[in-house]
Amino acid sequence: MLKVGLAAALLFSIWDQRATQPAAIGLGVLMLGAFVMHLKVKDPISKPLPSLAVLAMCAAIALL
């Protein structure tokens, strides 16, 4: 539920710029956790790639 809320906040940030950085950082933290957990359970490399891609996009949004 948190992931959906943060993604909605990122969409809302199109109209209100103040929500951009907190939403991107929050979603990035969730994706970092997902990536670490995929590595921890030794999933094949294809499993954590989507979370790593979303993490990279959130980092770019938060830093720009």
SERO-4910 file (N, C-alpha, C, O; in steps of 0.05 Angstrom, whole numbers):
BEGIN
 pado doro    nc1    nc2    nc3   cac1   cac2   cac3    cc1    cc2    cc3    oc1    oc2    oc3
  Met    A     16    -24      0      0      0      0     17     25      0     11     45    -13
  Leu    A     39     24     14     58     47     16     70     53    -12     73     76    -19
  Lys    A     77     31    -26     88     35    -53     69     49    -72     76     66    -87
  Val    A     44     41    -70     23     54    -87     19     83    -79     16    100    -97
  Gly    A     19     89    -54     16    116    -44     39    134    -53     35    157    -61
  Leu    A     64    123    -51     87    139    -60     87    143    -90     95    164   -100
  Ala    A     79    123   -105     77    126   -134     56    147   -141     60    163   -160
  Ala    A     33    147   -127     13    167   -131     23    195   -124     16    214   -138
  Ala    A     39    197   -103     51    222    -96     70    232   -117     71    256   -123
  Leu    A     84    214   -130    102    222   -152     85    233   -176     93    252   -189
  Leu    A     63    220   -181     45    230   -202     33    257   -195     31    275   -211
  Phe    A     26    260   -169     15    285   -160     36    308   -162     29    331   -165
  Ser    A     61    300   -160     82    320   -161     85    334   -188     99    354   -191
  Ile    A     71    324   -208     69    338   -234     56    365   -230     64    385   -242
  Trp    A     37    366   -212     22    391   -207     33    406   -183     31    431   -182
  Asp    A     44    392   -163     55    405   -139     83    396   -135     87    373   -125
  Gln    A    103    412   -141    131    404   -141    141    397   -113    161    383   -110
  Arg    A    128    406    -92    137    400    -65    137    370    -58    151    362    -40
  Ala    A    121    355    -71    118    327    -65    139    310    -79    142    286    -73
  Thr    A    154    321    -98    172    305   -114    194    292    -98    196    267    -99
  Gln    A    210    307    -84    233    296    -71    226    276    -49    237    254    -48
  Pro    A    207    282    -31    200    262    -10    189    236    -22    195    215    -12
  Ala    A    172    238    -43    161    214    -55    182    198    -69    183    173    -67
  Ala    A    201    211    -83    222    197    -97    241    183    -77    250    160    -81
  Ile    A    247    197    -55    265    185    -35    251    162    -21    263    141    -17
  Gly    A    226    165    -14    211    143     -1    209    118    -19    213     96     -9
  Leu    A    202    122    -44    200    100    -62    228     87    -68    230     63    -70
  Gly    A    248    104    -68    275     94    -72    284     76    -48    297     56    -52
  Val    A    277     85    -24    284     69      0    270     42     -2    281     21      5
  Leu    A    244     42    -10    230     16    -13    243     -2    -33    245    -26    -29
  Met    A    251     10    -56    263     -6    -77    291    -16    -69    299    -38    -77
  Leu    A    305     -1    -53    331    -10    -43    327    -34    -25    342    -54    -26
  Gly    A    306    -33     -8    299    -55      9    292    -80     -7    299   -102      0
  Ala    A    276    -76    -28    268    -98    -45    293   -111    -59    295   -135    -60
  Phe    A    311    -94    -68    335   -104    -81    352   -120    -62    362   -142    -69
  Val    A    355   -110    -38    371   -124    -18    358   -151    -10    372   -171     -7
  Met    A    332   -151     -8    319   -176     -1    321   -196    -23    323   -220    -18
  His    A    319   -187    -48    323   -206    -71    351   -218    -70    354   -242    -75
  Leu    A    371   -202    -63    398   -213    -62    401   -231    -38    415   -252    -39
  Lys    A    388   -225    -16    390   -240      9    378   -269      5    389   -288     16
  Val    A    357   -271    -10    345   -298    -15    357   -311    -39    348   -333    -47
  Lys    A    377   -299    -51    392   -310    -73    375   -316    -98    377   -337   -110
  Asp    A    357   -297   -104    342   -299   -129    360   -296   -153    381   -284   -151
  Pro    A    352   -307   -176    368   -302   -200    369   -272   -207    351   -257   -198
  Ile    A    389   -264   -221    394   -235   -226    371   -221   -239    368   -197   -237
  Ser    A    354   -236   -254    332   -223   -268    310   -214   -249    294   -196   -256
  Lys    A    308   -225   -225    287   -218   -206    292   -190   -194    272   -174   -194
  Pro    A    316   -182   -185    319   -156   -173    323   -133   -193    323   -110   -184
  Leu    A    325   -139   -219    330   -117   -238    308    -96   -239    314    -72   -241
  Pro    A    282   -103   -238    262    -82   -238    264    -63   -214    261    -39   -217
  Ser    A    270    -74   -190    272    -57   -167    297    -39   -169    297    -16   -160
  Leu    A    318    -49   -181    342    -33   -185    337    -11   -206    347     11   -202
  Ala    A    322    -17   -226    315      4   -246    298     26   -234    303     50   -239
  Val    A    278     19   -218    261     39   -205    278     55   -185    274     79   -182
  Leu    A    296     42   -171    314     56   -152    330     76   -167    333     99   -157
  Ala    A    341     69   -190    357     88   -206    341    112   -215    350    135   -214
  Met    A    316    107   -224    299    128   -232    291    147   -209    290    171   -212
  Cys    A    285    135   -186    279    151   -163    303    168   -154    299    191   -146
  Ala    A    326    157   -155    350    172   -148    354    195   -167    361    217   -159
  Ala    A    350    191   -193    352    212   -213    332    234   -208    338    258   -209
  Ile    A    307    226   -201    286    246   -196    293    262   -171    290    286   -170
  Ala    A    302    248   -150    308    262   -125    331    281   -127    332    302   -114
  Leu    A    351    274   -144    375    290   -146    371    313   -166    386    333   -165
  Leu    A    353    310   -185    349    331   -205    326    349   -195    319    368   -209
***
